[in-house]
Amino acid sequence: MATISLNTSLYIEAQNYAQRHNMSIDEWVSSLILRFLPTKKEKYKMKSMDELSPELQQLIGFAKPIVANTDDINGDKARMEYLTEKYEQ
């Protein structure tokens, strides 16, 4: 078992808190540590389009974003084309 050093007044506050909640300081500190430890997340494998139902394939196909031109990475040309079309008289 390891030992943790605390400021005396902080220890007294922790002891009071633990007593009010019917637990020992060890149980309370352990619960706090466990609360903040990273949990192991399940890994999910993304299905390919062929593995999805036809209905989902249709929905995903509908929501696919338009691919920008590779020579217009930041969208400057597309924005200028849009503004020119919108405000050209």
N, C-alpha and C positions, 0 to 999 in steps of 0.2 A: 504494500500500500504506500502511495506517495503522500507527501505532506505539502500543503499550500499555506503560505504565510499571508495573513491579511492584517490590515490596520485594525486595532482593537475596537474602535467604535464601529467600523464596518462589520466586524465579526459579530458584535452584539446585535446590530440591526438584522443581520442574516439569521442569527439564532432566534430572535424574536419572530421574524417572518416565518421561519420553519416551524416554530412551536404553534403559531396561530393557524397554520395549515396542517397540523398533525403529522409532521415529518421531521426527520433528522436533518441536520445541515448537510450531511453526506448525501442523503437522498435528494435534497433540493439542488445542491450544486451539480450532482450527476444529471438530474433532469434538465438543468440549464445547458450543460455541456452537450448532452444528446440533442437538445433542440436546435443547436447551432452547428452541429456537425453536418457536413454535406451528405446527402443521401445518395445511394446508388440508384441511378435512373435506369429504367428498362430501355433497352435499345430496340427501336422499331425499324423494320426493313420496309422501305417504300416499295409498293408494288409497281410493276411496269404497267403501261397503258393497256397492254394486252390482257393482263390479269384482272382488270376492272370490268364491272358490268357495263353493258352498252349504254345504259342511262348515265352512269358516271362519266364514261368516255365522252358522251355528247355534251354534258355540262362542262367538263374540263376544256373540251375543244372550243366551247362558246366563250370561255373566260380567258383563253390564252392571250397574253399581251402581244401587241404589235412589236415586232423586233425592229429596233432602230438600225439605221444604216451604220456600218462600221466606220465610215468616214465622218460621222456626225455623232460621236460618242456622247457629248454633253447636250445635244439637242438644239444647238444654236441654229443650224440650218432649218430644222423642222419648225422652230418657233418663228423664225423670220418668214418662212413660207406661209405659216398660219396667219401671222399679222398682216402680211402683204395681201393675202386673199381676203381677210376680214375688212381691212381699211382701204383697199384700193378702190378708187372711184372711177 
